[in-house]
Amino acid sequence: MKVYNVEGHILDIEIVSDSVIADDIKRIEFVLEQMYSQYEKVAIRIVLGHHLEISLKAQLEVLKAGINGHSQIARLAIIGDRKIFKYLTSLDNVFVPWKEKCFSSDELE
């Protein structure tokens, strides 16, 4: 399982395995649903390892989640050093209702 922490209206997620699969997205959605009952808007920070592979099915689950709701997500920050993360973030921004931005680890120092 991925490591996550809820601090107020912010969900911090650190991906500690080599891949993200659709079931991981569903677990995160479960946590978000609990947060929605307490907060009008939530923010998410996700730290991705450079070794991470994101399955096409998981990416489709993210897009489906954005299209099917999750209007309470205000912002999503992706922290990762692979170029593909910036491209996927750009793709997500076309379809999801929240603001999504990708940062490299160097940008955060």
C-alpha positions in Angstrom: 0.0 0.0 0.0 1.0 3.5 -0.5 1.9 5.7 2.5 -0.6 8.5 3.2 -1.2 11.0 5.9 -4.2 13.3 6.4 -3.4 16.6 8.0 -6.5 18.9 8.1 -7.8 19.4 4.6 -4.5 18.1 3.0 -3.9 14.5 2.0 -0.2 13.7 1.6 0.6 10.6 -0.4 4.0 9.0 -0.9 4.2 6.2 -3.4 6.7 3.7 -2.0 6.2 0.9 -4.5 7.2 0.5 -8.1 3.8 1.0 -9.6 0.4 2.6 -9.2 -2.5 0.4 -10.0 -6.3 1.1 -10.3 -6.9 -0.4 -6.8 -4.5 2.2 -5.3 -6.6 5.0 -6.8 -9.7 3.4 -5.3 -8.2 3.3 -1.9 -7.2 7.0 -2.2 -10.8 7.8 -3.3 -12.1 6.1 -0.1 -9.9 8.4 2.1 -11.0 11.4 0.1 -14.7 10.6 0.6 -14.1 10.6 4.3 -12.4 14.0 4.1 -15.3 15.4 2.0 -17.6 15.0 4.9 -15.4 17.3 7.0 -14.1 19.9 4.5 -15.6 21.9 1.7 -12.3 21.8 -0.3 -9.3 19.4 0.0 -5.8 19.5 -1.4 -3.5 16.6 -2.3 0.3 16.3 -2.4 1.7 13.2 -4.1 5.4 12.4 -4.0 6.4 9.9 -6.7 9.7 8.0 -6.9 11.8 8.2 -10.0 11.4 4.4 -10.4 7.6 4.6 -10.5 5.6 3.2 -13.3 2.0 4.3 -13.7 -0.3 1.8 -15.4 -2.6 3.0 -18.2 -5.5 1.7 -16.2 -4.5 3.7 -13.1 -4.2 6.9 -15.3 -7.7 6.2 -16.7 -9.0 5.8 -13.1 -7.6 9.3 -12.3 -9.3 10.8 -15.3 -12.5 8.9 -14.5 -12.4 10.2 -10.9 -12.0 13.8 -12.2 -14.9 13.5 -14.7 -17.2 11.7 -12.3 -16.9 14.1 -9.4 -14.4 15.0 -6.8 -15.4 18.6 -7.2 -14.2 19.2 -3.7 -10.6 18.7 -4.7 -9.1 22.2 -5.0 -5.5 21.5 -5.9 -3.2 18.5 -6.6 0.5 18.8 -6.4 2.7 16.0 -8.0 6.3 15.9 -6.9 8.4 13.7 -9.2 11.5 13.9 -11.3 10.5 11.9 -14.4 9.4 14.0 -17.4 6.4 11.7 -18.0 4.8 13.1 -14.8 4.7 16.6 -16.3 3.1 15.3 -19.4 0.5 13.3 -17.5 -0.2 16.4 -15.4 -0.9 18.4 -18.5 -3.2 15.7 -19.8 -5.1 15.6 -16.5 -5.6 19.4 -16.5 -7.6 19.1 -19.7 -10.1 16.7 -18.1 -10.2 17.2 -14.3 -11.9 20.1 -12.5 -9.1 20.8 -10.0 -5.8 22.6 -10.5 -3.0 20.2 -11.0 0.8 21.0 -11.1 3.9 19.0 -11.2 7.1 19.9 -9.4 10.6 18.4 -9.5 12.3 17.6 -6.2 14.8 20.4 -7.1 12.0 23.0 -7.3 11.0 22.2 -3.7 14.4 22.7 -2.1 
